[in-house]
């Protein structure tokens, strides 16, 4: 479901009214819209990764290759590097969709 800027703007305005009545600083609507849009994109990407067979296959293949290359030695730093690399590639693919 795409990000609905109009609905989000209405919700921010409503929150700003509540914040003003509580003597709190109001939010900048454009900045908050950008932040919410970014959160929406990140959430969509996480859902994509969670449901992606491609991601699981790439991780399995990477682990297999690393273990084969280093005689089974695989530590947490290697795992984090592999995960970062695979997620970067999957993110590029996600952004093209």
N, C-alpha and C positions, 0 to 999 in steps of 0.2 A: 504494500500500500504506500503510495507516494506521500511525501510530507505535505501537509495542508497548511500553508502559510497563513491563510485568512483565519482559520480556526485557531491556530496557535497564537496569532496576534490578539484575537478576542480573549483568549485565556490569560495572556500576559496583561492585557488591560484590566481584566477583572482582578487579577492578583495585585496589580498596582493600586487599584482602588482599596483593596483590603490592606495593603502595606501602608498606604497613606493614612487610612483611618487608625492604624496602629502606631502611627508616628515613626514608621520605618522609611528608609530611602526607597524611592521607586526605581524600577529597573528600566534601563534603556531598551526600548522595544526592538530596535534593529539588532543590537548586540545579542539580546536574548534569543531572537529568531535565528541568528547565525549559530548560536550555541546549541539550540534545540535541533536545528537541521543537522549539525555535525553529530550530535548524539543519535539522531535517527539513522544517519548513514552508518555509523559504527555499529549500532544494534542490528541493522540489516546485514552488515558484513558478518557479524558474529553468528547470526542465524544461518547464513549461507555456509560458513565454515562448518558449523555443527551438523548440517545436513549434507555436506559434500563428501561423496565417496572419493572424489579426486584428491581431496586433502588427506584423507586417511591412507589412500594408496601411496601418495607422495611421501608421507611420513614413514610408512612401513618400508618403502623402497630406500629412503635415505638412511634409516637405521640399519637396514640390511647391508647397504654399501659401506657404511662407516665401520660396522663390525667386521666385515670381510676384509677391508683395507687395513685395519689396525688390530688384527688378531683377537677380536672380541672386546677390546678395550673401548668402553663407551661411558663417559661420565656426564654429570649434570650440565657442565659447560657445553659439551658437545651437543647435548640434547637441546639446550636453549638456542644455540647457534643454528642447528638444523630447523627447529621450529620457526625461528625468525626468518630464515631463508625461504622456507616453504610458504609461510604466511605472506611474505612479500610478493611471491609469485602468484599466489591465489588472489591477493588484493588487486594486482594488476589485471588479472582475468575478470574479477568481479566488477571493476570500474569500466571495463569494456562492454559489459552487459547492459 
